[in-house]
Amino acid sequence: IGKSILRLPLDARRKEIDSIPWVEEATVERTLPDRIRVELVERTPVAFLRTGNELQLVDPSGVILERPLEARFHFPVVSGFDDTAPLADRQARMALFVDFMKEIELAHAGAGEQVSEVDFSDAQDIRAMLAGLPGLEGLYPIWVHFGNSDFVNKYRLLAENIAQWRASAGRVESIDLRFSRQVVVNPERDPVPARPVEGAVRSSAAAGAHRSSSHRSN
């Protein structure tokens, strides 16, 4: 490299490497007599982030990553924030997303595969689009408000009762599980065909709710 490794500014080199978006952490060390040792920890994306008409990748710390041209990923979409949001806000939302995905998997193995999109327009409410719920396999997706806690019990309540709620309310547009001992079921007034899931992105759309019915939970 043309100079003594003792004169190389290791901190400066480490900061340069850390500035690469896909690098989560870098270690740069001297190895005498004449080598530099570099170790990298790469960021691991956990979701697509919808920003306008584009889909980027986002990791558990809220860091937004460009999609590699040749790589394919199979993640839910998160929406409701973008790269203009402060990093602390993105971190809080993605921490909640990771907790949600882990907890519904505890409630039912494979539940994470039912999630096509999570809307974070309200930072304290996981609003998730789910498809393939028990008793509704192959039917349209449903928006479900999970709030910000107790995801295991809320998912179990949903899975155990969704077929009954649909039988009572007809085609369901959304379900609100945020209230203690009460479930709000919003029927769809003017059903429209749901947008199919395409490629590696598990996303779809539903029409807005117009009326609701409440069910007490046991």
FINU-515251 format. One line per field, with one value per residue (C-alpha): x negated, y, z negated. Coordinates in Angstrom, 3 decimals, decimal comma, padded with zeros to 6 digits. Layout:
c1 c(X; ...)
c2 c(Y; ...)
c3 c(Z; ...)
//
This chain:
c1 c(000,000; -003,050; -003,256; -003,703; -000,489; -001,367; -000,619; 002,786; 005,709; 007,783; 010,683; 011,039; 011,050; 013,639; 015,907; 015,656; 016,739; 019,498; 020,945; 021,841; 025,607; 025,443; 022,691; 024,063; 020,691; 017,057; 013,894; 010,514; 007,353; 003,632; 002,062; -001,675; -003,927; -002,180; 001,537; 004,841; 007,724; 011,281; 014,429; 017,911; 021,385; 023,931; 027,383; 030,265; 033,495; 036,781; 039,385; 040,042; 040,701; 043,248; 042,095; 044,449; 044,479; 041,152; 040,245; 037,006; 035,695; 035,585; 033,748; 034,821; 033,090; 035,084; 032,169; 033,416; 031,498; 031,494; 032,692; 029,880; 030,698; 030,279; 031,516; 035,023; 036,683; 039,966; 041,050; 044,185; 044,484; 044,374; 045,856; 046,808; 043,292; 040,396; 036,763; 037,677; 038,773; 036,163; 034,135; 035,423; 039,024; 038,119; 036,339; 039,397; 041,750; 039,485; 038,908; 042,686; 042,886; 040,251; 042,034; 045,344; 043,964; 042,235; 045,306; 047,822; 045,435; 045,546; 049,330; 049,398; 046,488; 046,629; 048,743; 046,077; 046,699; 050,271; 049,041; 048,794; 048,568; 048,236; 049,381; 047,628; 049,598; 050,306; 046,999; 048,846; 051,028; 049,967; 052,522; 051,822; 053,297; 053,713; 054,707; 055,276; 056,646; 058,168; 061,517; 060,783; 058,071; 058,047; 060,422; 059,819; 057,357; 058,515; 057,065; 056,627; 055,775; 053,541; 052,537; 049,038; 049,020; 050,350; 050,033; 050,058; 053,482; 054,934; 053,880; 055,294; 058,577; 058,667; 057,845; 060,399; 063,276; 062,772; 064,990; 067,840; 067,457; 067,546; 070,671; 072,369; 071,130; 070,702; 067,658; 065,353; 063,176; 061,387; 061,285; 060,202; 058,649; 057,322; 060,110; 060,212; 062,838; 064,405; 063,823; 065,059; 065,868; 066,287; 068,235; 067,491; 070,452; 069,361; 067,102; 064,460; 062,017; 058,857; 055,578; 053,708; 050,360; 047,636; 044,043; 042,027; 044,126; 047,021; 049,251; 052,841; 055,612; 059,061; 061,859; 062,679; 065,005; 068,441; 070,171; 069,170; 070,428; 068,991; 068,341; 067,444; 064,425; 064,370)
c2 c(000,000; 002,241; 003,349; 001,924; 000,472; 002,209; 005,522; 004,555; 006,349; 003,314; 005,312; 007,307; 004,146; 002,539; 005,591; 005,510; 001,875; 002,503; 005,146; 002,440; 001,869; -001,945; -002,036; -002,235; -002,393; -002,420; -003,349; -002,251; -003,551; -003,645; -007,067; -006,749; -006,727; -005,531; -006,283; -004,538; -006,742; -005,606; -007,333; -006,337; -007,002; -006,561; -005,160; -007,612; -006,235; -007,455; -005,641; -003,627; 000,066; 001,729; 005,231; 006,697; 004,249; 002,716; -000,205; -000,041; -002,313; -001,490; -003,215; -003,662; -000,371; 001,637; 002,058; 002,258; 000,257; 000,242; -003,015; -004,975; -005,445; -009,222; -010,167; -011,379; -010,994; -012,209; -009,675; -007,826; -004,177; -001,469; 001,956; 005,140; 006,618; 007,241; 008,301; 011,852; 010,580; 010,959; 007,799; 007,552; 007,413; 004,765; 002,741; 002,823; 001,714; -001,084; -002,327; -002,603; -004,375; -006,941; -007,594; -008,017; -010,517; -012,546; -012,639; -013,717; -016,531; -017,604; -017,547; -019,650; -020,986; -019,474; -016,476; -014,113; -015,431; -014,107; -010,516; -008,673; -005,081; -003,137; 000,485; 002,742; 005,921; 005,764; 004,950; 003,314; 001,039; -001,991; -001,953; -005,139; -006,595; -010,347; -013,021; -016,737; -016,579; -019,816; -020,351; -017,655; -019,404; -018,224; -015,328; -011,578; -009,960; -008,065; -005,024; -005,664; -003,069; -004,702; -001,630; -001,746; -004,693; -008,166; -009,420; -013,112; -013,002; -010,661; -012,892; -015,976; -014,146; -013,210; -016,699; -018,382; -016,041; -014,613; -017,200; -016,492; -012,720; -013,053; -015,221; -012,492; -009,415; -010,667; -009,539; -007,861; -004,872; -004,413; -005,560; -003,465; -005,371; -002,361; -002,190; -004,157; -006,923; -005,569; -006,224; -003,858; -005,577; -003,269; -004,824; -003,726; -001,852; -001,985; -005,012; -004,725; -007,372; -007,410; -006,737; -010,063; -010,640; -010,384; -011,605; -011,368; -008,558; -009,618; -006,574; -005,889; -003,318; -003,023; -000,470; 001,819; 000,859; 002,453; 000,840; -001,371; -003,953; -004,769; -008,133; -008,772; -010,987; -013,491)
c3 c(000,000; 000,150; -003,490; -006,954; -008,379; -011,651; -009,961; -008,600; -010,352; -011,325; -012,829; -009,637; -007,543; -009,819; -009,570; -005,786; -005,742; -008,309; -005,978; -003,433; -003,936; -003,857; -006,529; -010,062; -011,795; -010,736; -012,606; -011,250; -012,957; -012,342; -012,055; -012,277; -010,490; -007,321; -007,204; -007,875; -009,028; -008,210; -009,526; -008,412; -009,755; -006,978; -007,602; -007,334; -005,828; -007,297; -005,166; -002,056; -002,681; -000,412; 000,503; 003,079; 005,986; 005,008; 002,774; 000,834; -001,913; -005,614; -008,466; -012,130; -013,053; -010,528; -008,120; -004,522; -001,932; 001,849; 003,421; 005,110; 008,778; 008,857; 005,369; 004,555; 001,163; -000,310; -002,917; -003,993; -002,990; -005,654; -004,946; -006,765; -006,948; -004,571; -004,483; -005,565; -009,000; -011,775; -012,351; -015,929; -014,638; -012,071; -014,749; -017,031; -014,258; -013,071; -016,629; -016,985; -013,618; -014,649; -017,967; -016,147; -013,649; -016,376; -018,617; -015,993; -015,046; -018,699; -018,525; -015,352; -013,312; -009,842; -010,881; -009,564; -006,059; -006,294; -006,658; -003,344; -004,622; -007,874; -007,908; -010,458; -009,780; -013,524; -015,222; -018,125; -016,013; -014,027; -011,195; -009,290; -006,122; -006,550; -004,051; -004,495; -008,018; -009,380; -007,681; -005,077; -003,082; 000,516; -000,199; -000,274; -002,724; -005,816; -007,601; -011,326; -013,997; -016,627; -018,645; -020,111; -022,537; -023,449; -019,883; -020,844; -022,488; -019,889; -017,038; -018,777; -019,349; -015,667; -014,401; -016,657; -015,795; -012,308; -010,607; -013,053; -012,676; -008,910; -009,117; -011,188; -009,339; -005,777; -003,847; -006,390; -005,461; -008,796; -012,409; -015,380; -018,297; -020,220; -022,793; -026,017; -025,911; -022,720; -019,029; -016,320; -013,013; -010,011; -007,107; -003,579; -002,040; 001,607; 002,096; 004,791; 005,953; 003,854; 005,609; 005,896; 004,252; 006,884; 006,961; 003,779; 002,291; 000,108; 000,568; 001,538; 001,147; -000,352; -000,269; -003,207; -006,062; -006,225; -009,177; -012,054; -014,471; -017,886; -019,457; -023,065; -023,650; -026,446)
//
